[in-house]
């Protein structure tokens, strides 16, 4: 293997030999620890993206890495042709942790969403009694659930959709955070499920009204429709609760006693479920829904492998033991308080929004401008890594192990950098 010596060399190699399906910030990372990243030349940065919230527990968390090493020396993969001695304990652990009866283990977030869609459709035909091929799954405009051909079929993102058709039927879009639109479409008796992000991350950390999820879940129950929560990005303590649907609850399990808790019929998890160390995703629901899946009807060679299962258990233990949900809530409030005070002094930023440590600032410019990108490049030069989304929005999502002192240092960098563009 050709050893990378400089950032320029690494970028040139990727440009020459890799598909151009991403537009990365011009930084080449070689090392990570906790909230920090280092580039090839040794420059140190604060990570304010956390690999799109996959690294909630911080980079290379020692407990998670040790689990990876220990299991890798014993057994990594059996496929599901056989039982292994880790999957059963993992399935019990994760179902207890989140308060569901069954889990279907997968690897990536998109696989998790595809799995939930298949479960929902099969339930629609075999339990609800919708005529086969007529099931409708309701989704929201400006959603992001992955990039498979099925998922992009119900995306608004032209870049994700154009020239990838024909598109998969069976999905209807409604406005996000519009309870009346949901009530109207649920009059269609062929609706099987409502797939929703508790906070729309790729859309720019769009946070709905406080009662939107609870009202949506209630409407779904009234109409015998499955409420499907995609918590791939918002879950695992990111928003200041174990799950974004938990409202203000920071417990690490089933919490129906909490008035703010909205219990999904199907819960989709990924990203931080393994702390960014190994691809793991999971779809959780109760027996009355999961039992529609029988042998041979869905699966994955790697889904439920011993290595990923063991890593996921440790990653979830870290979230609980280090009280990362509580830390995310506290630091998120500090961050938004500082940013809201700051934007009163500048015209370049018109809005701060978010929950926990999933936040965004909206740049006072058009979506097709380069301002947000230019700010992110300047942030990089000043020692902080973030990335724009939807043109004029910058998402801020640091690892949840960040301290208050580190957060204030990051806020100093953000404020200093934005002032550079207002001079």
C-alpha positions as CSV (number, residue, x, y, z in Angstrom):
1,X,0.0,0.0,0.0
2,X,1.2,3.5,-0.9
3,X,1.8,5.4,2.4
4,X,0.2,8.8,2.5
5,X,2.7,11.5,3.4
6,X,0.7,14.7,2.8
7,X,-2.9,15.9,2.6
8,X,-2.4,16.8,-1.1
9,X,-1.2,13.3,-1.9
10,X,-4.2,11.7,-0.2
11,X,-6.7,14.0,-1.9
12,X,-5.2,13.4,-5.3
13,X,-5.4,9.6,-4.8
14,X,-9.0,9.8,-3.8
15,X,-9.8,12.0,-6.8
16,X,-8.0,9.7,-9.2
17,X,-9.1,6.3,-8.0
18,X,-12.4,6.9,-6.1
19,X,-15.9,7.6,-7.3
20,X,-16.7,11.3,-6.9
21,X,-19.9,10.7,-4.9
22,X,-18.9,13.0,-2.0
23,X,-17.6,16.6,-1.8
24,X,-15.5,16.5,1.4
25,X,-14.0,19.5,3.2
26,X,-10.3,19.8,2.2
27,X,-8.8,18.1,5.3
28,X,-7.2,14.6,5.5
29,X,-7.7,13.0,8.9
30,X,-5.3,10.4,10.3
31,X,-6.1,10.1,14.0
32,X,-9.0,10.6,16.4
33,X,-9.3,10.6,20.2
34,X,-12.4,11.8,22.1
35,X,-13.5,15.1,20.7
36,X,-10.3,15.7,18.7
37,X,-9.1,14.8,15.2
38,X,-5.6,15.2,13.7
39,X,-4.7,15.6,10.0
40,X,-1.8,14.0,8.2
41,X,0.4,16.9,9.0
42,X,-0.4,16.7,12.7
43,X,-2.8,19.7,13.0
44,X,-5.4,19.2,15.8
45,X,-9.1,20.0,15.3
46,X,-12.3,19.9,17.3
47,X,-14.7,17.5,15.7
48,X,-18.1,19.2,15.4
49,X,-19.7,16.7,13.1
50,X,-19.1,13.3,14.8
51,X,-19.3,11.4,11.5
52,X,-22.9,12.6,11.2
53,X,-23.6,11.6,14.8
54,X,-22.0,8.1,14.6
55,X,-19.3,9.0,17.0
56,X,-21.4,10.1,20.0
57,X,-19.1,8.3,22.4
58,X,-16.0,10.1,21.0
59,X,-13.3,8.8,18.7
60,X,-11.7,5.5,19.5
61,X,-13.3,5.2,22.9
62,X,-11.0,2.9,24.9
63,X,-13.7,0.6,26.2
64,X,-15.3,0.1,22.8
65,X,-11.9,-0.4,21.1
66,X,-10.9,-3.0,23.7
67,X,-14.1,-4.9,23.1
68,X,-13.4,-4.8,19.4
69,X,-10.0,-6.2,19.9
70,X,-11.1,-8.9,22.4
71,X,-13.9,-10.2,20.2
72,X,-11.9,-9.9,17.0
73,X,-9.4,-12.4,18.4
74,X,-12.2,-14.9,19.1
75,X,-14.8,-14.8,16.4
76,X,-15.9,-12.2,13.9
77,X,-18.5,-13.8,11.5
78,X,-20.5,-16.9,11.3
79,X,-23.4,-15.7,9.1
80,X,-26.9,-16.5,10.3
81,X,-26.5,-20.1,9.0
82,X,-25.5,-20.9,12.6
83,X,-26.1,-19.6,16.1
84,X,-23.2,-17.8,17.8
85,X,-22.6,-17.1,21.5
86,X,-22.9,-13.3,21.3
87,X,-26.0,-12.6,19.2
88,X,-28.6,-13.9,21.7
89,X,-27.1,-11.9,24.6
90,X,-27.0,-8.8,22.4
91,X,-30.6,-9.2,21.3
92,X,-31.7,-9.5,24.9
93,X,-29.5,-6.6,25.9
94,X,-30.8,-4.2,23.2
95,X,-34.5,-5.1,23.6
96,X,-34.3,-4.6,27.3
97,X,-32.4,-1.3,26.8
98,X,-35.0,0.2,24.5
99,X,-38.1,-1.6,25.8
100,X,-39.1,-3.8,22.8
101,X,-39.8,-7.5,22.5
102,X,-37.8,-8.2,19.3
103,X,-34.9,-6.9,17.3
104,X,-33.8,-7.6,13.7
105,X,-30.1,-6.8,13.5
106,X,-28.6,-5.2,10.4
107,X,-25.4,-3.2,9.5
108,X,-26.1,0.2,8.0
109,X,-28.8,2.8,8.5
110,X,-30.2,2.4,5.0
111,X,-30.5,-1.3,5.6
112,X,-32.4,-0.5,8.8
113,X,-34.8,1.7,6.9
114,X,-35.3,-0.9,4.2
115,X,-35.9,-3.5,6.8
116,X,-38.6,-1.4,8.5
117,X,-40.3,-0.8,5.2
118,X,-40.4,-4.5,4.5
119,X,-41.8,-5.3,8.0
120,X,-44.4,-2.6,7.7
121,X,-45.6,-3.8,4.3
122,X,-45.8,-7.4,5.3
123,X,-47.7,-6.5,8.5
124,X,-50.1,-4.4,6.3
125,X,-51.0,-7.4,4.2
126,X,-51.0,-10.2,6.7
127,X,-52.3,-8.4,9.8
128,X,-54.1,-5.2,8.8
129,X,-55.6,-6.8,5.7
130,X,-54.6,-4.2,3.1
131,X,-54.9,-5.8,-0.4
132,X,-51.4,-7.0,-1.6
133,X,-49.4,-4.3,-3.4
134,X,-51.8,-1.5,-2.3
135,X,-50.0,-0.6,0.9
136,X,-48.9,3.1,1.3
137,X,-46.2,4.3,3.6
138,X,-46.4,8.0,4.4
139,X,-43.1,10.0,4.6
140,X,-42.3,13.7,5.1
141,X,-41.0,16.2,2.6
142,X,-37.3,17.0,2.8
143,X,-36.7,13.6,4.6
144,X,-33.4,11.8,4.6
145,X,-33.6,8.0,5.2
146,X,-30.7,6.8,3.1
147,X,-29.7,6.4,-0.6
148,X,-31.0,3.0,-1.8
149,X,-33.2,3.0,-4.9
150,X,-36.3,2.5,-2.8
151,X,-35.5,5.3,-0.4
152,X,-34.5,7.9,-3.0
153,X,-37.9,7.2,-4.6
154,X,-39.5,9.3,-1.8
155,X,-36.7,11.9,-1.5
156,X,-37.1,15.6,-2.5
157,X,-33.3,15.8,-3.1
158,X,-32.9,16.2,-6.8
159,X,-29.2,15.2,-6.6
160,X,-30.2,11.9,-4.9
161,X,-33.0,11.2,-7.3
162,X,-32.2,12.4,-10.8
163,X,-31.4,9.7,-13.3
164,X,-31.8,6.9,-10.8
165,X,-35.3,5.9,-11.8
166,X,-37.7,4.2,-12.3
167,X,-38.8,4.9,-8.8
168,X,-40.4,2.6,-6.3
169,X,-44.1,3.2,-5.8
170,X,-46.1,2.9,-2.5
171,X,-45.0,6.1,-0.8
172,X,-46.8,9.4,-0.2
173,X,-45.2,12.6,1.0
174,X,-46.7,15.2,3.3
175,X,-45.3,18.4,4.9
176,X,-43.1,17.8,8.0
177,X,-44.5,19.1,11.3
178,X,-48.0,19.4,9.8
179,X,-50.4,17.3,11.9
180,X,-53.4,18.3,9.8
181,X,-51.7,16.9,6.6
182,X,-51.1,13.6,8.5
183,X,-54.7,13.5,9.7
184,X,-55.9,14.0,6.1
185,X,-53.8,11.3,4.5
186,X,-54.6,8.8,7.2
187,X,-58.1,8.7,5.9
188,X,-56.8,6.5,3.2
189,X,-57.4,3.0,4.6
190,X,-54.4,1.6,2.6
191,X,-51.9,3.6,4.7
192,X,-49.8,1.1,6.6
193,X,-47.1,3.2,8.2
194,X,-45.8,6.7,8.9
195,X,-42.0,6.9,8.6
196,X,-40.6,10.0,10.2
197,X,-37.4,11.6,11.6
198,X,-38.0,13.1,15.1
199,X,-35.7,15.9,13.9
200,X,-34.8,16.3,10.3
201,X,-31.0,16.3,10.3
202,X,-30.0,16.6,6.7
203,X,-32.8,19.1,6.1
204,X,-30.9,21.4,8.4
205,X,-31.7,20.2,12.0
206,X,-35.4,21.1,11.5
207,X,-37.0,20.6,14.9
208,X,-40.8,20.1,14.9
209,X,-43.3,21.5,17.4
210,X,-43.1,20.0,20.9
211,X,-46.4,18.1,20.5
212,X,-45.9,17.0,16.9
213,X,-44.6,13.5,17.6
214,X,-47.1,12.7,20.3
215,X,-50.0,13.9,18.1
216,X,-48.7,11.9,15.1
217,X,-48.3,8.7,17.2
218,X,-51.9,9.1,18.5
219,X,-53.3,9.6,15.0
220,X,-51.4,6.5,13.9
221,X,-52.9,4.4,16.8
222,X,-56.4,5.7,16.0
223,X,-56.1,4.6,12.4
224,X,-54.2,1.3,12.9
225,X,-51.1,2.7,11.2
226,X,-47.6,1.9,12.3
227,X,-45.6,4.8,13.7
228,X,-42.0,4.3,12.5
229,X,-39.3,6.4,14.1
230,X,-36.0,6.8,12.2
231,X,-33.6,7.6,15.0
232,X,-30.5,6.7,13.1
233,X,-29.1,10.2,13.6
234,X,-31.1,11.5,16.5
235,X,-30.9,8.5,18.7
236,X,-28.4,7.2,21.3
237,X,-28.4,10.4,23.5
238,X,-27.6,12.9,20.7
239,X,-30.6,15.2,21.4
240,X,-30.3,15.1,25.2
241,X,-32.4,12.0,25.7
242,X,-31.7,8.4,24.9
243,X,-34.0,8.8,21.9
244,X,-35.4,12.0,20.5
245,X,-38.9,10.6,20.9
246,X,-38.2,10.4,24.7
247,X,-38.8,14.1,25.1
248,X,-37.1,15.1,28.3
249,X,-36.4,11.6,29.6
250,X,-32.7,10.5,30.0
251,X,-33.3,6.9,31.2
252,X,-31.7,4.1,29.2
253,X,-34.8,2.1,28.5
254,X,-38.5,1.8,28.2
255,X,-40.0,4.8,29.8
256,X,-43.8,4.8,29.1
257,X,-44.4,6.4,32.5
258,X,-42.9,9.6,31.1
259,X,-45.7,11.8,29.7
260,X,-43.4,13.1,27.0
261,X,-42.4,9.7,25.7
262,X,-43.7,8.6,22.3
263,X,-43.2,4.9,21.9
264,X,-42.8,4.0,18.2
265,X,-44.3,0.8,16.8
266,X,-41.0,0.4,14.9
267,X,-37.7,2.0,16.0
268,X,-34.8,2.2,13.6
269,X,-31.3,2.7,15.0
270,X,-27.8,2.9,13.6
271,X,-24.7,5.1,13.6
272,X,-23.8,5.6,17.3
273,X,-25.3,2.3,18.3
274,X,-21.7,1.1,17.9
275,X,-19.9,4.3,18.6
276,X,-18.7,4.6,15.1
277,X,-16.3,1.6,15.5
278,X,-18.2,-0.9,13.4
279,X,-21.3,-0.8,11.2
280,X,-24.3,-1.8,13.2
281,X,-28.0,-1.0,12.8
282,X,-31.1,-2.4,14.4
283,X,-34.9,-2.5,13.9
284,X,-36.9,-3.0,17.0
285,X,-40.6,-3.7,17.5
286,X,-42.9,-6.0,19.4
287,X,-43.9,-9.6,18.6
288,X,-47.2,-8.7,17.0
289,X,-45.3,-6.8,14.3
290,X,-42.0,-8.7,14.0
291,X,-43.5,-12.1,13.9
292,X,-44.6,-11.5,10.3
293,X,-40.9,-12.1,9.3
294,X,-40.2,-15.8,8.9
295,X,-37.0,-17.7,7.9
296,X,-35.8,-16.9,4.5
297,X,-37.8,-13.7,4.1
298,X,-35.2,-11.2,5.1
299,X,-31.6,-11.3,6.3
300,X,-28.0,-10.2,6.0
301,X,-24.7,-12.2,6.0
302,X,-23.1,-9.7,8.4
303,X,-26.3,-8.6,10.3
304,X,-26.0,-9.8,13.9
305,X,-22.3,-10.8,13.6
306,X,-20.5,-11.4,16.9
307,X,-18.1,-8.6,16.4
308,X,-20.7,-5.9,15.8
309,X,-23.0,-7.3,18.5
310,X,-20.3,-7.2,21.2
311,X,-19.2,-3.7,20.1
312,X,-22.8,-2.4,20.2
313,X,-23.3,-3.6,23.8
314,X,-20.2,-1.9,25.0
315,X,-21.1,1.3,23.1
316,X,-24.5,1.4,24.7
317,X,-23.0,0.8,28.1
318,X,-20.8,3.8,27.6
319,X,-23.8,6.0,26.9
320,X,-25.4,4.9,30.1
321,X,-22.3,4.8,32.4
322,X,-21.0,8.2,31.2
323,X,-24.4,9.9,31.3
324,X,-24.0,11.1,27.8
325,X,-27.7,12.1,27.3
326,X,-27.5,14.3,30.4
327,X,-24.3,15.9,29.1
328,X,-25.7,16.5,25.7
329,X,-28.8,18.2,27.2
330,X,-26.7,20.5,29.4
331,X,-24.2,21.4,26.8
332,X,-26.8,21.9,24.1
333,X,-28.5,24.5,26.3
334,X,-25.2,26.3,26.8
335,X,-24.4,26.2,23.1
336,X,-27.8,27.6,22.0
337,X,-27.7,30.3,24.7
338,X,-24.3,31.4,23.5
339,X,-25.1,31.3,19.8
340,X,-28.4,33.1,20.3
341,X,-26.7,35.9,22.2
342,X,-24.0,36.0,19.5
343,X,-26.2,36.2,16.4
344,X,-27.8,39.4,17.9
345,X,-24.5,41.1,17.2
346,X,-24.1,40.0,13.6
347,X,-26.3,40.0,10.5
348,X,-24.7,37.0,8.8
349,X,-26.5,34.3,11.0
350,X,-30.3,34.6,11.2
351,X,-31.3,31.6,13.2
352,X,-30.0,28.9,15.7
353,X,-32.0,25.8,16.2
354,X,-31.6,22.3,17.6
355,X,-31.9,20.0,20.6
356,X,-29.2,18.6,22.8
357,X,-26.0,18.5,20.8
358,X,-27.7,18.4,17.4
359,X,-27.8,22.0,16.3
360,X,-27.5,24.2,13.3
361,X,-27.1,27.8,12.4
362,X,-28.8,29.3,9.3
363,X,-26.7,31.6,7.3
364,X,-28.3,34.8,6.0
365,X,-27.7,34.0,2.4
366,X,-29.3,32.0,-0.4
367,X,-29.1,28.2,-0.6
368,X,-27.1,28.3,-3.8
369,X,-24.4,30.6,-2.2
370,X,-21.0,29.4,-1.1
371,X,-21.0,31.3,2.2
372,X,-21.7,28.4,4.5
373,X,-19.1,26.3,2.7
374,X,-16.5,29.2,2.9
375,X,-17.3,29.5,6.7
376,X,-16.7,25.8,7.2
377,X,-13.3,26.1,5.4
378,X,-12.4,29.0,7.6
379,X,-13.5,27.0,10.7
380,X,-11.2,24.3,9.6
381,X,-8.3,26.8,9.4
382,X,-9.2,27.9,12.9
383,X,-9.2,24.3,14.3
384,X,-12.9,23.2,14.1
385,X,-14.5,20.8,11.6
386,X,-18.1,21.2,10.6
387,X,-20.0,20.8,7.3
388,X,-22.8,22.7,5.6
389,X,-26.1,21.1,4.6
390,X,-28.8,22.4,2.3
391,X,-26.5,25.2,1.1
392,X,-26.9,27.9,3.7
393,X,-27.1,25.8,6.9
394,X,-24.2,24.6,9.1
395,X,-24.8,21.6,11.3
396,X,-22.9,21.4,14.6
397,X,-22.9,18.0,16.3
398,X,-19.8,17.4,18.5
399,X,-19.1,14.1,20.3
400,X,-21.2,13.8,23.5
401,X,-18.1,13.4,25.7
402,X,-17.2,17.0,25.2
403,X,-16.7,19.1,28.4
404,X,-18.2,22.5,29.1
405,X,-14.7,24.1,28.9
406,X,-14.1,22.5,25.5
407,X,-17.6,23.6,24.3
408,X,-16.8,27.2,25.2
409,X,-13.5,27.0,23.4
410,X,-15.4,25.8,20.3
411,X,-18.0,28.6,20.6
412,X,-15.1,31.1,20.7
413,X,-13.8,29.6,17.4
414,X,-17.2,29.7,15.8
415,X,-17.8,33.4,16.8
416,X,-14.3,34.5,15.8
417,X,-14.7,32.8,12.4
418,X,-18.1,34.3,11.6
419,X,-16.8,37.7,12.6
420,X,-14.1,37.3,9.9
421,X,-16.9,37.3,7.3
422,X,-18.7,40.3,8.7
423,X,-15.7,42.7,8.8
